Amino acid sequence: MPFCWRFDIPKKLKKMVSTGANLLPTADAFKPGQWEHDKAIYEAGMNKQRATEKEKNDWKMFLLDWQEPHITPDMLHTIQCPALIVCGDHDLISISHTVLIYQNIKHANLWVMPNSGHGTLKEHADEFNEQAEHFISTPFADHP
């Protein structure tokens, strides 16, 4: 199922936190070598039969990551609420994609979590939750 950008959603948000996001499913969206690794998985699994619901679901989740999203900077410009854009400093998503997201949301803050991979909200759950809660509960002030 392709990602569908709904233009009414940004109007409904008061604040948002995003972690480990990319804009396009392209090689430059990922750390070096990740795209090639995932391409091999895609090619090996294209015609494979999946017997269990877990196998079918795992493949659907892989395809979602492999084929999506397709978000343009203009789409990000529609987000007017304050946003906390998060990634790990060892994330499988390239920092450049995270920074591009941050730069194209008018009221955004950027947080690069030290010593963290793609699963920042799991790997550092307490700190992530503390920062997210603070961001959501504190009045927003734009930073230059």
C-alpha positions as CSV (number, residue, x, y, z in Angstrom):
1,M,0.0,0.0,0.0
2,P,1.6,3.3,-1.0
3,F,2.1,6.1,1.4
4,C,-0.5,8.8,1.0
5,W,0.2,12.3,2.1
6,R,-2.9,13.7,3.5
7,F,-2.9,17.5,3.4
8,D,-5.6,17.8,6.1
9,I,-3.4,16.0,8.7
10,P,-0.8,18.8,9.1
11,K,-3.7,21.2,9.9
12,K,-4.8,19.0,12.7
13,L,-1.5,18.6,14.5
14,K,-0.6,20.7,17.5
15,K,3.0,19.3,17.8
16,M,4.7,16.3,16.4
17,V,7.8,14.1,17.1
18,S,9.4,12.2,14.2
19,T,12.2,9.7,14.5
20,G,14.2,7.8,11.9
21,A,12.4,9.2,9.0
22,N,13.5,9.6,5.4
23,L,11.9,11.4,2.4
24,L,12.5,9.0,-0.5
25,P,13.4,5.3,-0.8
26,T,16.7,6.0,-2.5
27,A,20.3,5.0,-1.8
28,D,21.3,8.4,-0.4
29,A,18.5,8.1,2.2
30,F,20.4,5.4,4.0
31,K,23.8,4.9,5.5
32,P,26.4,3.5,3.1
33,G,25.8,-0.1,2.2
34,Q,22.2,-0.3,3.6
35,W,20.6,0.2,0.2
36,E,22.7,-2.5,-1.4
37,H,21.9,-4.9,1.5
38,D,18.1,-4.2,1.2
39,K,18.2,-4.5,-2.6
40,A,19.7,-8.0,-2.2
41,I,16.9,-8.9,0.3
42,Y,14.3,-7.5,-2.1
43,E,15.6,-9.5,-5.1
44,A,15.9,-12.7,-3.1
45,G,12.4,-12.4,-1.7
46,M,10.4,-11.2,-4.7
47,N,9.1,-14.6,-5.8
48,K,9.4,-16.4,-2.4
49,Q,6.2,-18.0,-1.0
50,R,5.3,-16.9,2.5
51,A,3.5,-19.5,4.5
52,T,2.8,-17.9,7.8
53,E,1.1,-14.6,8.7
54,K,4.3,-13.4,10.3
55,E,6.3,-14.0,7.1
56,K,3.6,-12.2,5.1
57,N,3.6,-9.3,7.5
58,D,7.4,-9.1,7.7
59,W,7.5,-8.9,3.9
60,K,4.8,-6.2,3.8
61,M,6.8,-4.2,6.3
62,F,10.0,-4.7,4.3
63,L,8.2,-3.5,1.1
64,L,6.9,-0.5,3.0
65,D,10.5,0.5,3.8
66,W,11.8,-0.4,0.4
67,Q,9.1,1.4,-1.7
68,E,8.1,4.3,0.5
69,P,7.9,7.2,1.3
70,H,7.8,9.8,-1.5
71,I,7.7,13.1,0.4
72,T,8.8,16.4,-1.1
73,P,10.1,19.4,0.7
74,D,6.9,21.2,-0.5
75,M,4.8,18.6,1.4
76,L,6.9,19.3,4.5
77,H,6.2,23.1,4.1
78,T,2.5,22.3,4.8
79,I,3.4,21.3,8.4
80,Q,2.9,24.4,10.5
81,C,3.0,22.9,14.0
82,P,6.2,22.7,16.1
83,A,8.1,19.5,15.3
84,L,10.9,17.6,17.0
85,I,12.9,15.8,14.3
86,V,15.0,13.0,15.9
87,C,17.6,10.5,14.6
88,G,20.4,8.5,16.1
89,D,24.0,9.4,15.3
90,H,24.4,5.8,14.0
91,D,20.9,5.7,12.3
92,L,20.4,3.7,9.2
93,I,18.8,6.8,7.7
94,S,21.3,9.3,6.6
95,I,21.7,12.4,8.6
96,S,21.3,14.4,5.4
97,H,17.7,13.2,5.1
98,T,17.0,14.0,8.7
99,V,18.5,17.5,8.3
100,L,16.5,18.1,5.1
101,I,13.3,17.2,7.0
102,Y,14.2,19.6,9.8
103,Q,15.1,22.4,7.4
104,N,11.8,22.1,5.6
105,I,9.4,22.3,8.5
106,K,9.0,25.9,9.6
107,H,8.9,25.3,13.4
108,A,11.2,22.4,13.8
109,N,13.9,21.4,16.3
110,L,16.5,18.8,15.5
111,W,17.9,16.3,18.0
112,V,20.6,13.8,17.0
113,M,20.7,11.2,19.8
114,P,24.3,10.2,20.6
115,N,25.3,6.5,20.6
116,S,22.0,5.5,19.0
117,G,21.0,3.6,15.9
118,H,17.6,3.6,14.1
119,G,15.6,2.5,17.1
120,T,16.2,5.6,19.2
121,L,12.9,5.3,20.9
122,K,13.6,1.7,22.0
123,E,17.4,1.9,22.5
124,H,17.1,5.0,24.7
125,A,13.5,4.8,25.7
126,D,13.7,6.7,29.0
127,E,15.7,9.6,27.5
128,F,13.6,9.7,24.3
129,N,10.4,9.7,26.3
130,E,11.7,12.5,28.6
131,Q,12.7,14.7,25.6
132,A,9.5,14.0,23.7
133,E,7.4,14.7,26.8
134,H,9.3,17.9,27.5
135,F,8.9,19.1,23.8
136,I,5.2,18.3,23.8
137,S,4.4,19.9,27.2
138,T,6.6,23.1,26.8
139,P,5.5,26.1,24.9
140,F,7.4,26.2,21.6
141,A,10.0,28.9,20.8
142,D,11.5,29.1,17.4
143,H,15.2,28.9,17.2
144,P,17.2,30.9,14.7
